[in-house]
Amino acid sequence: MTPDLMEAGAQKLAAHRSKTRSVVDGEQVYFGQGVALYVDEITVSFDGFRALNKLSLTINVGELRCIIGPNGAGKTTMMDCITGKTRPDSGTVFFGSNVDLLRLSEPQIAQIGVGRKFQKPTVYEQLSVFENLELALKADRGVRAALFHRLSSEQLGRIEDVLKLIHLQPEVRRTAGLLSHGQKQWLEIGMLLMQDPKLLLLDEPVAGMTDEESERTAELFLTLEGQHSLVVVEHDMKFVDQLTQGRKQVTVLHEGSVLAEGLLSDVQANEKVVEVYLGR
């Protein structure tokens, strides 16, 4: 992508945000009773196929929740509903105790504090690691304006903190396109963190990573736990075990509903879970 095209795209995004900002500006999210996300009986059908079937789920403030399940269980559709990409046929989705996500657009949901990481990393490959983080920090600016604007000491400190978290300090001036697959994943997570989201949705974050990169990613997520609420959709049971450490809740989806929920050891011993997922 050329700089001119990136600039045009950024200007379009800024224009769209200026139109929608009044809806969410000044709207404070209240996390009453410690709940960050409340999904209640959402149903989604595509051409007669029920991707979600009265799915209900609660994520607490600062919680790290792993969600597993076979292909077609509804994991991606669930995240699509939370982030505004898909509108459910019925049900409710609340961020905190007062923000109805179903009445907001995708950009508004991102702006109010919900970040999403897709499986395939999306970064500006022609720019450096530092420039990618800088753009994420000043997302309302055009690309050129952001790159030539002088950063404050506070902004520089923020970028430095994120670089430490994502293990990319040695690569700070490296072109993003030259990073390994795992490093690109970390960079995109870093770009999300620059926006300081309250809730992070992470779709198969270690797919394609080496064992060492997966271990570092687990360390990163455990560091973020408590500061952010994290929902991690994953198939890698070793990674799930590293994240849950035998003491965190795991949710199993099947045919658009919650099949089981509990500690990983309990879920792995559940006969229904073994039959439809782990035993395959």
C-alpha positions as CSV (number, residue, x, y, z in Angstrom):
1,M,0.0,0.0,0.0
2,T,1.4,3.4,-1.0
3,P,1.7,6.3,1.5
4,D,-1.0,8.2,-0.5
5,L,-3.4,5.3,-0.3
6,M,-2.7,4.9,3.4
7,E,-3.3,8.7,3.9
8,A,-6.6,8.5,2.0
9,G,-7.7,5.6,4.1
10,A,-6.8,7.3,7.3
11,Q,-8.6,10.4,6.3
12,K,-11.8,8.4,5.6
13,L,-11.5,6.7,9.0
14,A,-11.1,10.1,10.7
15,A,-14.0,11.5,8.9
16,H,-16.2,8.6,9.9
17,R,-15.1,8.9,13.5
18,S,-15.9,12.6,13.6
19,K,-19.5,11.7,12.5
20,T,-19.9,9.0,15.2
21,R,-18.0,10.4,18.0
22,S,-20.9,12.4,19.6
23,V,-22.6,9.1,20.3
24,V,-19.9,7.7,22.6
25,D,-18.0,10.8,23.7
26,G,-18.7,11.5,27.4
27,E,-20.4,8.1,27.8
28,Q,-18.6,6.6,30.8
29,V,-18.6,2.8,31.0
30,Y,-19.7,1.6,34.4
31,F,-18.4,-1.8,35.5
32,G,-21.1,-2.5,38.1
33,Q,-20.6,-5.7,40.2
34,G,-17.3,-6.2,38.4
35,V,-18.7,-7.3,35.0
36,A,-16.9,-6.2,31.9
37,L,-19.0,-8.0,29.3
38,Y,-22.5,-9.4,29.5
39,V,-23.8,-11.5,26.6
40,D,-27.4,-12.7,27.1
41,E,-29.1,-15.3,24.9
42,I,-27.9,-14.0,21.5
43,T,-29.0,-15.9,18.5
44,V,-27.7,-15.5,15.0
45,S,-28.9,-17.4,11.9
46,F,-27.4,-17.5,8.4
47,D,-29.7,-18.9,5.7
48,G,-31.4,-21.1,8.2
49,F,-28.2,-22.2,10.0
50,R,-28.0,-21.2,13.6
51,A,-24.4,-20.0,14.2
52,L,-25.4,-18.9,17.8
53,N,-28.2,-20.4,19.7
54,K,-29.2,-18.4,22.8
55,L,-25.6,-17.9,23.8
56,S,-25.0,-16.4,27.2
57,L,-21.6,-15.4,28.6
58,T,-20.2,-13.2,31.4
59,I,-16.7,-11.8,31.5
60,N,-15.5,-10.1,34.7
61,V,-13.3,-7.0,34.9
62,G,-9.6,-8.0,34.7
63,E,-10.5,-11.6,33.9
64,L,-8.6,-13.8,31.4
65,R,-11.0,-16.2,29.8
66,C,-10.2,-18.9,27.3
67,I,-12.9,-20.1,24.9
68,I,-12.5,-23.3,23.1
69,G,-14.6,-25.5,20.8
70,P,-14.7,-27.3,17.4
71,N,-14.8,-25.5,14.1
72,G,-18.3,-24.1,13.6
73,A,-19.0,-23.8,17.3
74,G,-19.8,-20.1,17.0
75,K,-16.6,-18.6,18.4
76,T,-16.0,-16.1,15.6
77,T,-19.6,-15.2,15.2
78,M,-19.7,-14.4,19.0
79,M,-16.8,-12.0,18.6
80,D,-18.5,-10.5,15.5
81,C,-21.6,-9.7,17.6
82,I,-19.5,-8.1,20.4
83,T,-17.6,-5.9,18.0
84,G,-20.6,-4.8,15.9
85,K,-19.6,-6.7,12.7
86,T,-22.7,-8.9,13.0
87,R,-26.1,-8.0,14.4
88,P,-27.8,-10.9,16.3
89,D,-31.4,-11.8,15.6
90,S,-32.2,-11.6,19.3
91,G,-30.5,-11.2,22.6
92,T,-28.4,-8.4,24.3
93,V,-24.7,-7.5,24.5
94,F,-23.6,-5.1,27.2
95,F,-20.1,-3.6,27.8
96,G,-20.0,-2.9,31.5
97,S,-23.4,-2.4,33.1
98,N,-24.6,0.5,31.0
99,V,-23.4,0.4,27.3
100,D,-25.5,-1.5,24.9
101,L,-23.0,-2.6,22.2
102,L,-25.8,-3.5,19.8
103,R,-26.7,0.1,19.2
104,L,-23.1,1.1,18.3
105,S,-21.1,0.8,15.1
106,E,-17.8,-1.1,14.8
107,P,-15.7,2.2,15.1
108,Q,-17.7,3.3,18.1
109,I,-17.3,0.0,19.8
110,A,-13.5,0.2,19.3
111,Q,-13.4,3.8,20.5
112,I,-15.3,3.0,23.7
113,G,-12.7,0.4,24.7
114,V,-13.2,-2.9,22.9
115,G,-10.2,-4.1,20.9
116,R,-10.1,-7.1,18.6
117,K,-7.1,-9.1,17.4
118,F,-7.8,-11.3,14.3
119,Q,-5.9,-14.5,13.6
120,K,-3.9,-13.0,10.7
121,P,-1.8,-10.1,11.8
122,T,-2.6,-6.7,10.2
123,V,0.2,-4.2,10.4
124,Y,1.7,-1.5,8.2
125,E,4.5,-3.7,6.7
126,Q,6.3,-0.8,5.0
127,L,6.7,1.1,8.3
128,S,8.9,0.5,11.3
129,V,7.7,-1.1,14.5
130,F,7.9,2.4,16.2
131,E,5.9,4.0,13.4
132,N,3.2,1.3,13.6
133,L,2.8,2.0,17.4
134,E,2.9,5.8,16.8
135,L,0.1,5.5,14.2
136,A,-2.0,3.4,16.6
137,L,-1.4,6.1,19.3
138,K,-2.7,8.9,17.1
139,A,-5.3,7.0,15.1
140,D,-7.4,10.2,14.5
141,R,-4.6,11.8,12.5
142,G,-3.7,11.2,8.9
143,V,-0.8,8.9,8.3
144,R,1.6,11.7,7.3
145,A,0.5,14.1,10.0
146,A,1.0,11.4,12.6
147,L,4.5,10.5,11.4
148,F,5.7,14.1,11.3
149,H,4.0,15.3,14.5
150,R,6.3,15.6,17.5
151,L,5.6,13.2,20.2
152,S,5.3,14.3,23.8
153,S,7.4,12.8,26.5
154,E,4.3,11.0,27.9
155,Q,3.5,9.6,24.4
156,L,7.1,8.4,24.0
157,G,7.0,6.8,27.4
158,R,3.8,5.0,26.5
159,I,5.4,3.6,23.3
160,E,8.4,2.5,25.3
161,D,6.2,0.7,27.9
162,V,4.4,-1.2,25.1
163,L,7.6,-2.1,23.4
164,K,8.8,-3.7,26.6
165,L,5.5,-5.6,27.0
166,I,5.6,-7.0,23.4
167,H,9.3,-7.9,23.5
168,L,10.1,-5.7,20.5
169,Q,12.5,-3.2,21.9
170,P,15.5,-4.6,19.9
171,E,13.3,-4.3,16.7
172,V,12.0,-0.8,17.3
173,R,13.5,0.6,14.0
174,R,13.0,-2.6,12.0
175,T,10.6,-2.6,9.1
176,A,7.4,-4.5,10.2
177,G,7.4,-6.5,7.0
178,L,10.7,-8.1,8.0
179,L,9.5,-9.3,11.4
180,S,8.7,-13.0,12.0
181,H,5.1,-14.1,12.1
182,G,5.1,-14.2,15.9
183,Q,6.6,-10.7,16.1
184,K,4.0,-9.3,13.8
185,Q,1.3,-10.8,16.1
186,W,3.0,-9.1,19.0
187,L,3.2,-5.8,17.1
188,E,-0.6,-5.9,16.3
189,I,-1.3,-6.6,20.0
190,G,0.9,-3.6,20.9
191,M,-1.1,-1.4,18.5
192,L,-4.3,-2.4,20.2
193,L,-2.7,-1.7,23.6
194,M,-1.8,1.8,22.5
195,Q,-5.5,2.5,22.5
196,D,-5.8,1.3,26.1
197,P,-8.8,-1.0,25.6
198,K,-10.7,-2.3,28.6
199,L,-11.6,-5.5,26.8
200,L,-9.4,-7.5,24.4
201,L,-10.8,-10.2,22.1
202,L,-7.9,-12.4,20.7
203,D,-8.6,-14.9,18.0
204,E,-6.1,-17.8,17.9
205,P,-3.2,-15.5,18.8
206,V,-0.5,-18.2,18.7
207,A,-1.5,-19.8,15.4
208,G,1.7,-20.3,13.4
209,M,4.0,-19.4,16.2
210,T,7.0,-21.3,17.4
211,D,6.9,-22.9,20.9
212,E,9.2,-20.1,22.3
213,E,6.9,-17.4,20.7
214,S,3.9,-19.1,22.2
215,E,5.4,-19.1,25.7
216,R,6.3,-15.4,25.4
217,T,2.7,-14.7,24.3
218,A,1.4,-16.5,27.3
219,E,3.7,-14.4,29.5
220,L,2.4,-11.3,27.8
221,F,-1.3,-12.1,28.4
222,L,-0.7,-13.0,32.0
223,T,1.0,-9.6,32.5
224,L,-2.1,-7.9,31.0
225,E,-4.5,-9.9,33.1
226,G,-6.0,-7.6,35.8
227,Q,-5.3,-4.5,33.8
228,H,-7.5,-5.5,30.9
229,S,-10.3,-8.1,30.4
230,L,-9.1,-10.7,27.9
231,V,-11.1,-13.2,25.9
232,V,-8.8,-15.7,24.1
233,V,-10.2,-18.0,21.5
234,E,-7.8,-20.8,21.0
235,H,-7.4,-24.4,19.8
236,D,-3.9,-25.0,21.2
237,M,-4.5,-26.8,24.5
238,K,-0.9,-26.4,25.6
239,F,-1.3,-22.7,25.3
240,V,-4.6,-22.7,27.1
241,D,-3.0,-24.7,29.9
242,Q,-0.2,-22.1,30.1
243,L,-2.8,-19.3,30.4
244,T,-5.2,-20.8,32.8
245,Q,-2.6,-22.3,35.2
246,G,-5.2,-24.7,36.6
247,R,-7.1,-21.9,38.2
248,K,-9.0,-19.9,35.5
249,Q,-12.4,-20.6,33.9
250,V,-12.5,-22.1,30.4
251,T,-15.7,-22.0,28.3
252,V,-16.5,-24.6,25.7
253,L,-18.8,-23.7,22.8
254,H,-20.7,-26.2,20.7
255,E,-23.4,-25.5,18.1
256,G,-23.6,-21.9,19.1
257,S,-24.2,-22.5,22.8
258,V,-22.1,-23.0,26.0
259,L,-21.5,-26.7,26.3
260,A,-19.4,-26.6,29.5
261,E,-17.6,-24.2,31.7
262,G,-15.1,-24.6,34.5
263,L,-11.4,-25.3,35.2
264,L,-9.5,-26.8,32.3
265,S,-9.1,-30.1,34.2
266,D,-12.8,-30.3,34.7
267,V,-13.6,-29.4,31.1
268,Q,-11.1,-32.0,29.9
269,A,-12.8,-34.7,32.0
270,N,-16.3,-33.7,30.8
271,E,-17.7,-36.6,28.7
272,K,-19.7,-34.3,26.4
273,V,-16.6,-32.1,25.7
274,V,-14.4,-35.2,25.0
275,E,-17.1,-36.5,22.6
276,V,-17.6,-33.3,20.5
277,Y,-14.2,-31.7,20.7
278,L,-11.2,-33.0,22.6
279,G,-11.7,-36.7,21.6
280,R,-11.5,-35.9,17.9
